[in-house]
Amino acid sequence: MNDVKLAVLGGEGTGKSALTVRFLTKRFIGEYASNFESIYNKHLCLERKQLNLEIYDPCSQTQKAKFSLTSELHWADGFVIVYDISDRSSFAFAKALIYRIREPQTSHCKRAVESAMFLVGNKRDLCHMREVGWEEGQKLALDNRCQFCELSAAEQSLEVEMMFIRIIKDILINFKLKEKRRPSGSKSMAKLINNVFGKRRKSV
Ligand SMILES: Nc1nc2c(ncn2[C@@H]2O[C@H](COP(=O)(O)OP(=O)(O)OP(=O)(O)O)[C@@H](O)[C@H]2O)c(=O)[nH]1
C-alpha cells in the first residue's frame, strides 16, 4: 500500500478546509474551525493501487508563525496551494509559498524528484469580485512547474475531486521516478560489493 502525503497550504480564509472537506465528504459546510491543524485520512483505490492518503490542513495562525515550512516540506509528497480569486493578498501569499517550496536549496537537499504542486484559485463563484486574473494564476503556475485551476469549493464538487485526483496521480508518477532511480543505484552497489568480496573469496 502506498502512503501519499498531501499538504493544503494558502492564506487565511482562502478555503483550504472547504476544499479538503469537499473532497473527503462531497459536502460544503460553510464554516470550519480554523484554530487547530488537522491531518485527515482517506483510503482510496487509484489506477488499481491501494492508497492511504493523508491530507494536512494547517491552522492559519501557526502557518504564519512558522513560514519556514520546514516540517511540511519534509513531510509532504505534494502541495495544493490555495488562493482566493477575490483577494489579491492571498495570491501574493500563494506566490511566496510556491517560491519557498521551489527554492533551490530546499529542493536540492531534500528531493531527488521535484515535489508535485497544484495552484488553486478558489471561490470562482465570486467572479464579480475578482481581484486576480485567470492568466496571472496560469502564469505563476507555468513558471513554477505547477498544475493550475480555478474552482469553487462552494459549488463544484466534481472539479474539486478531479483536482485532488490529478495531484495524487502526479505524486504517484514521482514515486515511480524515484523507484526507477533507486534500482540502478542498488544494482551498482551490489556489483561493487560482489566485485570486492567475490575477488577476496577467490584469492583465499
Ligand atoms: N463563496 C465562497 N466561499 C467559500 C468558498 N470556499 C470557502 N469559502 C468560505 O470562505 C471562508 C473560509 O473558508 P475555510 O475553508 O475555513 O478557509 P481556510 O483557508 O481553511 O481558513 P483558515 O484555516 O482560517 O485559514 C468560509 O466562510 C467558507 O465558507 C468558495 O468556493 N466560495
The ligand as an SDF file (V2000), in Angstrom:
LIG
                    3D

 32 34  0  0  0  0  0  0  0  0999 V2000
  -18.0860   31.9910   -1.8320 N   0  0  0  0  0  0  0  0  0  0  0  0
  -17.2400   31.0390   -1.4460 C   0  0  0  0  0  0  0  0  0  0  0  0
  -16.8740   30.9470   -0.1720 N   0  0  0  0  0  0  0  0  0  0  0  0
  -16.0070   29.9540    0.1670 C   0  0  0  0  0  0  0  0  0  0  0  0
  -15.5080   29.0200   -0.7660 C   0  0  0  0  0  0  0  0  0  0  0  0
  -14.6670   28.1870   -0.1170 N   0  0  0  0  0  0  0  0  0  0  0  0
  -14.6610   28.5740    1.1610 C   0  0  0  0  0  0  0  0  0  0  0  0
  -15.4630   29.6440    1.3500 N   0  0  0  0  0  0  0  0  0  0  0  0
  -15.7300   30.3630    2.5870 C   0  0  0  0  0  0  0  0  0  0  0  0
  -14.5210   31.0260    2.9740 O   0  0  0  0  0  0  0  0  0  0  0  0
  -14.4090   31.0070    4.3900 C   0  0  0  0  0  0  0  0  0  0  0  0
  -13.0810   30.3680    4.7870 C   0  0  0  0  0  0  0  0  0  0  0  0
  -13.1370   29.0050    4.4000 O   0  0  0  0  0  0  0  0  0  0  0  0
  -12.1890   27.9350    5.1040 P   0  0  0  0  0  0  0  0  0  0  0  0
  -12.3700   26.6500    4.3980 O   0  0  0  0  0  0  0  0  0  0  0  0
  -12.3820   27.9630    6.5700 O   0  0  0  0  0  0  0  0  0  0  0  0
  -10.7790   28.5720    4.7440 O   0  0  0  0  0  0  0  0  0  0  0  0
   -9.3680   28.1580    5.3580 P   0  0  0  0  0  0  0  0  0  0  0  0
   -8.3630   28.5580    4.3480 O   0  0  0  0  0  0  0  0  0  0  0  0
   -9.3660   26.7510    5.8050 O   0  0  0  0  0  0  0  0  0  0  0  0
   -9.3730   29.1200    6.6010 O   0  0  0  0  0  0  0  0  0  0  0  0
   -8.2740   29.2450    7.7870 P   0  0  0  0  0  0  0  0  0  0  0  0
   -7.9750   27.8420    8.2680 O   0  0  0  0  0  0  0  0  0  0  0  0
   -8.9310   30.1040    8.7870 O   0  0  0  0  0  0  0  0  0  0  0  0
   -7.1180   29.8970    7.1460 O   0  0  0  0  0  0  0  0  0  0  0  0
  -15.6310   30.2670    4.9370 C   0  0  0  0  0  0  0  0  0  0  0  0
  -16.6020   31.2110    5.2890 O   0  0  0  0  0  0  0  0  0  0  0  0
  -16.1080   29.4540    3.7370 C   0  0  0  0  0  0  0  0  0  0  0  0
  -17.4970   29.2210    3.7630 O   0  0  0  0  0  0  0  0  0  0  0  0
  -15.9340   29.1420   -2.1270 C   0  0  0  0  0  0  0  0  0  0  0  0
  -15.5750   28.3870   -3.0230 O   0  0  0  0  0  0  0  0  0  0  0  0
  -16.8010   30.1740   -2.4050 N   0  0  0  0  0  0  0  0  0  0  0  0
  1  2  1  0
  2  3  2  0
  2 32  1  0
  3  4  1  0
  4  5  2  0
  4  8  1  0
  5  6  1  0
  5 30  1  0
  6  7  2  0
  7  8  1  0
  8  9  1  0
  9 10  1  0
  9 28  1  0
 10 11  1  0
 11 12  1  0
 11 26  1  0
 12 13  1  0
 13 14  1  0
 14 15  2  0
 14 16  1  0
 14 17  1  0
 17 18  1  0
 18 19  2  0
 18 20  1  0
 18 21  1  0
 21 22  1  0
 22 23  2  0
 22 24  1  0
 22 25  1  0
 26 27  1  0
 26 28  1  0
 28 29  1  0
 30 31  2  0
 30 32  1  0
M  END
$$$$
